[in-house]
Amino acid sequence: MRYKLLLKLSSWALVIALVSTACQNVTNTTEETSTSPDIATNIENQYIVKLRSTADNPFQLGKANEIDEVRSSVLQEAGISRDNVITYYDHAIAGFTATLTPEQAERLKMLDVVEYIEQDRIVTFAPPCGTPNGGPCDGGGGGDDGGSGQETPYGITRVNGGVTYTGSNVAWILDSGVDLDHPDLNVDASRGFNAFTSGKDGRSLDDGDGHGTHVAGTIAAIDNSTGVIGVAAGATVIPVKVLDSRGSGSYSGVIGGVDHVAANGNAGDVANMSLGGPFSQALNDAVEGASSGGVKFVLAAGNESTDANNRSPASANGNNVYTISAMNSSDNWASYSNYGNPPVDYCAPGTGILSTYRNGGYATLNGTSMAAPHAAGVLLLGNPSTDGTVNGDPDGNADPIIVH
């Protein structure tokens, strides 16, 4: 397989703005950025193509040679060069992303083996919560930001975490990378994936934003004498870099990361996706396909105070797929959190969450991005339990609070 991300850089980032952070102050409470469900821009002439197995063109998901034979036939029949292909998918879904003219896209749609074609998209950050156009924020948490000694953040205690992990499974962090030499994390970059092939972000799986490192710490920060402790303390985290240093990426790049996990993950692993954007059938299908192998996908519900069914991958559903809403330290609903049951499965702490950060640091952030890794840590430890329900769930069907 080969993966590459077509970088159409302009004055702002290519790609999927996601449930990520805008503020970079790591010594004070940091508010997480929300994304708007209405801000989405197509990537011109770039399409995600999903193939289906037919009697005339049969293949089995995960059999790259079989899929590539069908893919070659499809490209040839539609008069499309392989030079147009940007990304191949063989494990989570069968298909590819390519640059296509409208005429080529129409020719592909007419082929029986093509299930659908979806426009690849980019979205931009919405204003951070607390700004005039960004909506309200719940209060932040604080803490000593890892200054001296080790702190157990309240969320870790609430989900009965802080358990030293002794199993063999790992946590795949589909995010902005992970701080590769953070003293509070066990990082295995050798199994990682990078959706970027050039520029600063293409050179390393290191985290230039901080968001992915924060997620990793909540799942698995080491039980030592400094910083913080994670839910499944000391578990191995693997960076799957699908967001750049500004916290953005493309749907096609994120699907490439999901495909990598489907190809390399093992049953019992967890894959945390603290990211999201407008509804994408292709991304949802990839998550659901990858989860069929036994990897547990944990999805942030999103921070738009809206129905999670309108967001992806939050709206994905199925066995081994878990969508997580957010609450504060009093078990009260976080005002920014998306809702809806389905797809939301559990609620977890998301407001005022202290965790690891880039450059060996620590930071306190808010968002469903912070709630999801609490659940991922619990699922890495084994079968989850629940302890009560969140107060004030706006859909009237209170989400159960996940605990170990």
MIZA-842116 format. One line per field, with one value per residue (C-alpha): residue number from 0; residue in three letters; x, y, z. Coordinates in nm, 3 decimals. Layout:
k = NUM:...
r = ala:...
c1 = X:...
c2 = Y:...
c3 = Z:...
REM end
This chain:
k = 0:1:2:3:4:5:6:7:8:9:10:11:12:13:14:15:16:17:18:19:20:21:22:23:24:25:26:27:28:29:30:31:32:33:34:35:36:37:38:39:40:41:42:43:44:45:46:47:48:49:50:51:52:53:54:55:56:57:58:59:60:61:62:63:64:65:66:67:68:69:70:71:72:73:74:75:76:77:78:79:80:81:82:83:84:85:86:87:88:89:90:91:92:93:94:95:96:97:98:99:100:101:102:103:104:105:106:107:108:109:110:111:112:113:114:115:116:117:118:119:120:121:122:123:124:125:126:127:128:129:130:131:132:133:134:135:136:137:138:139:140:141:142:143:144:145:146:147:148:149:150:151:152:153:154:155:156:157:158:159:160:161:162:163:164:165:166:167:168:169:170:171:172:173:174:175:176:177:178:179:180:181:182:183:184:185:186:187:188:189:190:191:192:193:194:195:196:197:198:199:200:201:202:203:204:205:206:207:208:209:210:211:212:213:214:215:216:217:218:219:220:221:222:223:224:225:226:227:228:229:230:231:232:233:234:235:236:237:238:239:240:241:242:243:244:245:246:247:248:249:250:251:252:253:254:255:256:257:258:259:260:261:262:263:264:265:266:267:268:269:270:271:272:273:274:275:276:277:278:279:280:281:282:283:284:285:286:287:288:289:290:291:292:293:294:295:296:297:298:299:300:301:302:303:304:305:306:307:308:309:310:311:312:313:314:315:316:317:318:319:320:321:322:323:324:325:326:327:328:329:330:331:332:333:334:335:336:337:338:339:340:341:342:343:344:345:346:347:348:349:350:351:352:353:354:355:356:357:358:359:360:361:362:363:364:365:366:367:368:369:370:371:372:373:374:375:376:377:378:379:380:381:382:383:384:385:386:387:388:389:390:391:392:393:394:395:396:397:398:399:400:401:402:403
r = met:arg:tyr:lys:leu:leu:leu:lys:leu:ser:ser:trp:ala:leu:val:ile:ala:leu:val:ser:thr:ala:cys:gln:asn:val:thr:asn:thr:thr:glu:glu:thr:ser:thr:ser:pro:asp:ile:ala:thr:asn:ile:glu:asn:gln:tyr:ile:val:lys:leu:arg:ser:thr:ala:asp:asn:pro:phe:gln:leu:gly:lys:ala:asn:glu:ile:asp:glu:val:arg:ser:ser:val:leu:gln:glu:ala:gly:ile:ser:arg:asp:asn:val:ile:thr:tyr:tyr:asp:his:ala:ile:ala:gly:phe:thr:ala:thr:leu:thr:pro:glu:gln:ala:glu:arg:leu:lys:met:leu:asp:val:val:glu:tyr:ile:glu:gln:asp:arg:ile:val:thr:phe:ala:pro:pro:cys:gly:thr:pro:asn:gly:gly:pro:cys:asp:gly:gly:gly:gly:gly:asp:asp:gly:gly:ser:gly:gln:glu:thr:pro:tyr:gly:ile:thr:arg:val:asn:gly:gly:val:thr:tyr:thr:gly:ser:asn:val:ala:trp:ile:leu:asp:ser:gly:val:asp:leu:asp:his:pro:asp:leu:asn:val:asp:ala:ser:arg:gly:phe:asn:ala:phe:thr:ser:gly:lys:asp:gly:arg:ser:leu:asp:asp:gly:asp:gly:his:gly:thr:his:val:ala:gly:thr:ile:ala:ala:ile:asp:asn:ser:thr:gly:val:ile:gly:val:ala:ala:gly:ala:thr:val:ile:pro:val:lys:val:leu:asp:ser:arg:gly:ser:gly:ser:tyr:ser:gly:val:ile:gly:gly:val:asp:his:val:ala:ala:asn:gly:asn:ala:gly:asp:val:ala:asn:met:ser:leu:gly:gly:pro:phe:ser:gln:ala:leu:asn:asp:ala:val:glu:gly:ala:ser:ser:gly:gly:val:lys:phe:val:leu:ala:ala:gly:asn:glu:ser:thr:asp:ala:asn:asn:arg:ser:pro:ala:ser:ala:asn:gly:asn:asn:val:tyr:thr:ile:ser:ala:met:asn:ser:ser:asp:asn:trp:ala:ser:tyr:ser:asn:tyr:gly:asn:pro:pro:val:asp:tyr:cys:ala:pro:gly:thr:gly:ile:leu:ser:thr:tyr:arg:asn:gly:gly:tyr:ala:thr:leu:asn:gly:thr:ser:met:ala:ala:pro:his:ala:ala:gly:val:leu:leu:leu:gly:asn:pro:ser:thr:asp:gly:thr:val:asn:gly:asp:pro:asp:gly:asn:ala:asp:pro:ile:ile:val:his
c1 = 0.000:0.101:-0.059:-0.004:-0.197:-0.245:-0.141:-0.333:-0.201:-0.326:-0.323:-0.498:-0.466:-0.577:-0.831:-1.056:-1.072:-1.156:-1.239:-0.898:-0.744:-0.679:-0.517:-0.160:-0.106:0.009:0.041:-0.323:-0.662:-0.701:-1.039:-1.086:-1.194:-1.532:-1.610:-1.914:-2.141:-2.193:-1.830:-1.712:-1.532:-1.489:-1.141:-1.174:-1.173:-1.079:-1.305:-1.320:-1.433:-1.572:-1.579:-1.809:-1.753:-1.971:-2.012:-1.809:-1.551:-1.524:-1.281:-1.242:-1.172:-0.811:-0.694:-0.493:-0.405:-0.768:-0.882:-0.603:-0.697:-1.052:-0.924:-0.703:-0.998:-1.214:-0.951:-0.891:-1.260:-1.315:-1.006:-0.827:-0.450:-0.301:-0.114:-0.448:-0.476:-0.376:-0.459:-0.542:-0.774:-0.773:-0.864:-1.124:-1.296:-1.202:-1.138:-0.921:-0.903:-0.818:-0.821:-1.098:-1.265:-1.646:-1.662:-1.437:-1.643:-1.961:-1.805:-1.707:-2.058:-2.193:-1.982:-2.159:-1.849:-1.844:-2.070:-2.047:-1.824:-1.791:-1.635:-1.328:-1.363:-1.185:-1.328:-1.189:-1.177:-1.482:-1.404:-1.292:-1.557:-1.573:-1.507:-1.788:-1.877:-1.768:-2.046:-2.026:-1.762:-1.794:-1.542:-1.195:-1.020:-0.681:-0.438:-0.063:-0.005:0.245:0.470:0.600:0.509:0.233:-0.130:-0.430:-0.672:-1.032:-1.149:-0.912:-1.057:-1.416:-1.381:-1.191:-0.872:-0.510:-0.463:-0.120:-0.175:-0.026:-0.188:-0.045:-0.289:-0.216:-0.389:-0.385:-0.406:-0.561:-0.479:-0.201:0.076:0.220:0.516:0.762:0.991:0.745:0.872:0.519:0.430:0.530:0.526:0.584:0.642:0.763:0.404:0.274:0.129:0.163:-0.095:0.141:0.431:0.593:0.654:0.699:0.426:0.550:0.894:0.791:0.510:0.594:0.304:0.326:-0.014:-0.042:-0.389:-0.280:-0.037:-0.315:-0.540:-0.258:-0.189:-0.549:-0.547:-0.205:0.019:0.271:0.232:0.560:0.670:0.585:0.311:-0.017:-0.146:-0.366:-0.664:-0.460:-0.130:0.178:0.000:0.171:0.039:0.092:0.071:-0.148:-0.091:-0.391:-0.399:-0.128:0.030:-0.272:-0.506:-0.642:-0.652:-0.866:-1.135:-0.921:-0.620:-0.822:-0.961:-0.601:-0.523:-0.825:-0.717:-0.371:-0.525:-0.746:-0.438:-0.213:-0.433:-0.526:-0.851:-0.861:-0.664:-0.835:-0.832:-0.914:-1.061:-1.097:-1.184:-1.483:-1.653:-1.970:-2.131:-1.919:-2.048:-1.698:-1.542:-1.825:-1.796:-1.420:-1.459:-1.728:-1.523:-1.206:-1.388:-1.507:-1.157:-1.194:-1.023:-1.241:-1.296:-1.372:-1.519:-1.566:-1.931:-1.826:-1.850:-2.128:-2.417:-2.606:-2.718:-2.414:-2.596:-2.501:-2.128:-1.859:-1.714:-1.935:-2.240:-2.071:-2.232:-2.182:-1.997:-1.668:-1.771:-1.829:-1.932:-1.863:-2.029:-1.881:-1.960:-1.791:-1.659:-2.010:-2.150:-2.335:-2.373:-2.106:-2.291:-2.071:-2.118:-2.312:-2.590:-2.818:-2.873:-2.790:-2.507:-2.379:-2.297:-2.140:-2.055:-1.716:-1.532:-1.443:-1.426:-1.108:-0.899:-0.530:-0.303:0.028:0.105:0.364:0.729:0.717:0.452:0.105:-0.216:-0.580:-0.831:-1.207:-1.411:-1.548:-1.192:-1.099:-1.397:-1.326:-0.981:-1.123:-1.351:-1.067:-0.859:-1.148:-1.203:-0.832:-0.854:-1.141:-1.518:-1.666:-1.915:-2.127:-2.184:-2.495:-2.600:-2.507:-2.726:-2.903:-2.862:-3.051:-3.192:-3.388:-3.218:-2.936:-2.608:-2.456:-2.121:-1.851:-1.619:-1.371
c2 = 0.000:0.359:0.660:1.022:1.336:1.588:1.912:2.202:2.458:2.811:3.079:2.841:2.472:2.202:1.980:1.857:2.100:1.892:1.873:2.023:2.317:2.670:2.816:2.711:2.840:2.533:2.693:2.794:2.646:2.616:2.610:2.368:2.479:2.378:2.319:2.455:2.209:2.470:2.550:2.299:2.348:2.093:2.006:2.091:1.791:1.550:1.251:0.945:0.639:0.334:0.003:-0.295:-0.660:-0.786:-1.117:-0.984:-0.810:-1.002:-0.916:-0.961:-0.667:-0.684:-0.870:-0.588:-0.778:-0.865:-0.509:-0.361:-0.580:-0.446:-0.093:-0.116:-0.233:0.051:0.314:0.177:0.158:0.516:0.640:0.753:0.732:0.589:0.918:1.069:0.839:1.001:0.733:0.360:0.185:-0.194:-0.281:-0.051:0.011:-0.084:0.214:0.515:0.893:1.061:1.391:1.369:1.591:1.608:1.392:1.125:1.126:1.074:0.783:0.619:0.656:0.454:0.147:-0.125:-0.194:0.169:0.189:0.567:0.869:1.133:1.476:1.511:1.813:2.062:2.249:2.535:2.600:2.766:3.035:2.902:2.880:3.193:3.427:3.649:3.405:3.081:3.003:2.943:2.745:2.547:2.636:2.485:2.264:2.402:2.180:2.216:2.143:1.872:2.107:1.883:1.537:1.335:1.443:1.222:1.431:1.415:1.243:0.951:0.901:0.937:0.650:0.432:0.465:0.502:0.126:0.017:-0.158:-0.506:-0.630:-0.653:-0.431:-0.073:0.260:0.404:0.784:0.921:1.283:1.542:1.300:1.235:1.395:1.116:1.169:1.285:1.143:1.052:0.838:0.505:0.584:0.332:0.535:0.233:0.120:0.467:0.630:0.976:1.107:1.390:1.336:1.680:1.988:2.011:1.761:1.509:1.484:1.324:1.171:1.422:1.638:1.999:2.091:1.926:1.781:1.425:1.422:1.539:1.256:1.002:1.111:1.070:0.716:0.604:0.850:0.650:0.599:0.756:1.040:1.327:1.482:1.292:0.936:0.794:0.561:0.261:0.383:0.301:0.142:0.184:0.464:0.471:0.799:0.796:1.147:1.264:1.624:1.881:2.122:2.350:2.064:2.008:1.727:1.584:1.320:1.116:1.140:1.041:0.741:0.651:0.646:0.429:0.193:0.169:0.070:-0.186:-0.337:-0.339:-0.337:-0.638:-0.734:-0.561:-0.255:0.083:0.358:0.706:0.957:1.292:1.462:1.527:1.727:1.729:1.394:1.166:0.826:0.723:0.801:0.630:0.323:0.312:0.323:0.055:-0.162:-0.131:-0.211:-0.544:-0.682:-0.628:-0.290:-0.071:0.269:0.552:0.867:1.217:1.323:1.674:2.021:2.194:2.146:1.963:1.615:1.389:1.206:1.499:1.463:1.217:0.996:1.055:0.916:0.583:0.288:-0.083:-0.338:-0.202:0.157:0.394:0.760:0.965:1.282:1.511:1.620:1.822:1.725:1.737:1.488:1.775:1.789:1.997:2.271:2.233:1.856:1.700:1.460:1.191:0.829:0.671:0.728:0.835:0.533:0.682:1.008:1.081:1.375:1.639:1.973:2.094:1.790:1.800:1.582:1.563:1.814:1.884:1.960:1.752:1.977:1.955:2.145:2.163:2.142:2.109:1.915:1.581:1.532:1.497:1.276:1.015:0.910:0.846:0.589:0.456:0.390:0.210:-0.007:-0.088:-0.220:-0.454:-0.458:-0.127:-0.070:0.234:0.448:0.661:0.892:1.245:1.527:1.749:1.551:1.769:1.476:1.356:1.016:1.053:0.896:0.640:0.739:0.492:0.352:0.068
c3 = 0.000:-0.046:0.109:0.032:0.110:-0.165:-0.005:-0.148:0.092:0.076:0.342:0.577:0.645:0.407:0.559:0.830:1.121:1.403:1.761:1.846:2.033:1.921:2.232:2.308:2.663:2.851:3.194:3.238:3.169:2.793:2.623:2.338:1.994:1.860:1.497:1.320:1.137:0.869:0.784:0.525:0.197:-0.077:-0.197:-0.562:-0.798:-0.516:-0.449:-0.224:-0.423:-0.241:-0.427:-0.370:-0.448:-0.733:-0.913:-1.204:-0.984:-0.656:-0.376:-0.004:0.226:0.342:0.033:-0.124:-0.441:-0.513:-0.450:-0.657:-0.952:-0.936:-0.881:-1.190:-1.396:-1.269:-1.344:-1.690:-1.774:-1.659:-1.843:-1.527:-1.479:-1.160:-1.136:-1.034:-0.730:-0.401:-0.144:-0.160:0.088:0.126:0.485:0.642:0.309:-0.045:-0.269:-0.327:-0.329:-0.658:-0.840:-1.099:-1.351:-1.325:-1.637:-1.485:-1.167:-1.368:-1.559:-1.231:-1.089:-1.380:-1.292:-1.094:-0.885:-0.760:-0.454:-0.423:-0.478:-0.207:-0.239:-0.019:0.206:0.422:0.717:0.924:1.294:1.441:1.701:2.040:2.307:2.519:2.224:2.085:1.808:1.970:2.216:2.590:2.775:3.094:3.361:3.334:3.580:3.671:3.859:3.892:3.520:3.609:3.803:4.080:4.192:4.026:4.015:3.951:3.745:3.864:3.545:3.602:3.949:3.824:3.575:3.827:3.626:3.727:3.692:3.572:3.241:3.213:2.892:2.543:2.356:2.252:2.198:1.845:1.863:1.541:1.594:1.555:1.648:1.995:2.172:2.093:2.391:2.655:2.987:3.095:2.790:2.636:2.263:1.984:1.669:1.471:1.417:1.345:1.035:0.883:0.637:0.542:0.306:0.296:0.505:0.879:0.956:0.701:0.860:1.188:1.391:1.665:1.781:1.666:1.811:2.152:2.108:2.031:2.323:2.557:2.438:2.480:2.837:2.950:2.814:2.929:3.119:3.322:3.698:3.807:4.029:3.798:3.589:3.570:3.556:3.281:3.294:3.171:3.310:3.107:2.811:2.474:2.254:1.877:1.685:1.374:1.244:1.046:1.174:1.114:1.360:1.325:1.410:1.062:0.808:0.524:0.525:0.285:0.515:0.822:0.633:0.545:0.917:0.991:0.712:0.871:1.205:1.032:0.868:1.176:1.486:1.696:1.863:2.201:2.089:2.113:1.852:1.979:1.732:1.909:1.583:1.363:1.094:0.882:0.801:0.582:0.475:0.369:0.707:0.894:0.671:0.730:1.109:1.104:0.868:1.073:1.397:1.258:1.325:1.700:1.743:1.966:1.806:2.049:1.894:2.034:2.002:1.898:2.051:1.857:2.105:1.832:1.728:1.687:1.407:1.183:1.250:1.146:1.268:1.575:1.393:1.311:1.486:1.536:1.745:1.884:1.800:2.094:2.076:2.389:2.519:2.784:3.139:3.414:3.757:3.904:3.650:3.483:3.106:2.930:2.742:2.433:2.396:2.111:2.206:2.065:2.161:1.925:1.840:2.184:2.401:2.713:2.884:3.040:3.199:2.940:3.120:3.289:3.199:3.291:3.078:2.894:2.620:2.352:2.433:2.751:2.902:3.055:2.990:3.095:2.809:2.759:2.506:2.396:2.268:2.635:2.722:2.453:2.582:2.930:2.766:2.551:2.861:3.029:2.719:2.702:3.058:2.963:2.956:3.072:3.350:3.433:3.740:3.716:3.435:3.338:3.469:3.216:2.893:2.641:2.441:2.745:2.746:2.996:2.882:3.122:3.274:3.173:3.442:3.482
REM end
